[in-house]
Amino acid sequence: MVSPIKYSVGIDMSKSDFQAVMLLQNNDLSTVVKGSRKFANTEEGHNQFEYWISRHKKFDVPVHLTVEATGNYHENLAFYFDNQCFIVNVILPNKAKKYLQSLGYKSKNDKIDARGLAQMGAEQQLRQWKPFSENIYGLRALTRYCEQLSNHRTMYRNQFSALEQGMYQVESVKNGLQEMIDLTEKQLLQAKQKVWKNWSNQTRKFGKEWKKYCPSKAWEFIHWQR
């Protein structure tokens, strides 16, 4: 006897809105599209999305939301639905792309991507997403900021070096670049100090267990600084 086992909702996210496609999966692994709609990526849009899901949910089975990580545009939606006790899966873009290619999708638009993510959530046992704590989120933001500052400093240094090799020396430009290098180095030092302070506070609080919860990039940054 065919019976439903879960709903799978695929979400194609952008800065201002997102496309959702909702599937019902049965115990014979067949899927049926129950609805498709676009919503604003705002608090009101999230509320409307939740209501839309409830209207289409006719069976008492779990609802899985699968969304591709798009910058940080997906974070408020993921956080909102995790708080509402939905099962949220956040997928890396390269993993989503390979899966959609395996389905033979050659064209690409919001609805097709959302449909593919819904199918992915139905077929695969994906790792459930859970939000970082505020401290870890802050540490991630700081390490990303350090990386950006370091890239900017390298760019300014390369421009300065190129000017020095030129036939004529444009002192006003060189002075401006040197000021940008000095300012960036000052900002980078301050940011690194904040990272280390955050890390030290959390290490004192949680001991070695803190490393388990620290984003990998942040841990690599801290380890390198030491």
Order of alpha helices (4+ residues) and beta strands (2+ residues): beta-beta-beta-alpha-beta-alpha-beta-alpha-alpha-alpha-alpha-alpha-alpha
